[in-house]
Structure formats: C-alpha cells, structure tokens
Amino acid sequence: MNMILGMVVPMVTTALLFSTVISICPESIAGEKERGTLANLLLTPIKRSELVVGKILSLSVIAILSGFVTFAGLILSLPNLIPGATLSITAGQTILFLLIIISTLLLLTAFGTLVSSFAMSIKEATSWTGPLIILFMMLSIIPSIMGIGSNAIWASFIPIFNVSSCMTLIMNGT
C-alpha cells in the first residue's frame, strides 16, 4: 500500500498545491494591471519594495493557510484511500510532510507571482501556467516511476522533483 501511495500522493499533492497557486497568483499582479489599480498603487507614497513585499507576504499567507487545509485533507483521507490497508506513517514523517507542503507552496507561489508579473492580463497569466503545470506534474511523477531513492543526491537540486522524491520516500516509510 505504501508503494501505491508513494506513486499517487506526490502527483495529487502537486495538483492540489498548484491549483491553489493558479487561483490566487494571476489575480494578484496581472489582475491589478488589467484593472488599472496597480498604476494607482504605484502613485501612492510607498516604496516599490514595500509594495512587492506586501504582495508576496499576502500571497504567502494565503498559500500557507491553503497548505494547512490541503495537508489536513490528505492526512485524513489517506487511511480511507485503500480500504482494509494499514498506513504506516510516523508522527515525524507527518510533520515532515506538512513542512514539504508549506515549502512547496511558497516555491509555487514564487513561480506564480513571477508569471503574473510578466503577464498583462489574467487570461494571459492563466494561459502561461498551463505549460508550467504540465512540467510540474511530470516532475512529480518521475521519482515514483524511476524509483529514485535517498541515494540520488542530484535529485535534491531540481525543484518539484525533490519534493516528489521526499513525498515518495515518506509514503514508502523510508
């Protein structure tokens, strides 16, 4: 069961986390550009760096709150995923899983904010995230298919791939 979960959970988790980012990031910068409210914000007497920090902090807080909800949903639904099977995840692995979700959301929020800052409209920002989600989903599936374990140090340097490797190892009980 743990091997099956090691293949399914990283893909499902990445999809859930990326759907959160897709829903909040395009609206934050590209939406304000489209409506013209960003120009009004730039006319206020605050520094541009303060505006950027405010945007990133607000998106990060929303993403982290969403991460807690995603974590709770996944942890509560894992025992019911395969009826009759027992799940062998320790408390330490559960905490590590939460930390992985939070750090992944912050990384995806950075990617989403970057895409949103280059786009001129919400539609354009959303269309640019399509290829990103395909890339991220492929990166989340590869470790479980290839059986990449803890001895693959090079996998630690590839974003999303390393997260998926960690989730696979946690679900396998390693």
CORQUINOR-V698782 format. One line per field, one symbol per residue. psi: psi as a letter, one per 20 degrees, with the letter a starting at -180 (. if undefined). A space follows every 50 residues. Layout:
BEGIN
psi->???
END
This chain:
BEGIN
psi->ghhghhhgghggggggghhgghhhghhgghhhggijhhhhhiirkqqhhh gghggggghgggggghhhgggggghhighigopiqqpmprhhhgghgghg gghghhghhgghhgghhhqirgggghhhighghgghhghihghhgikpbi inhhiijoqgghghgghghghij.
END
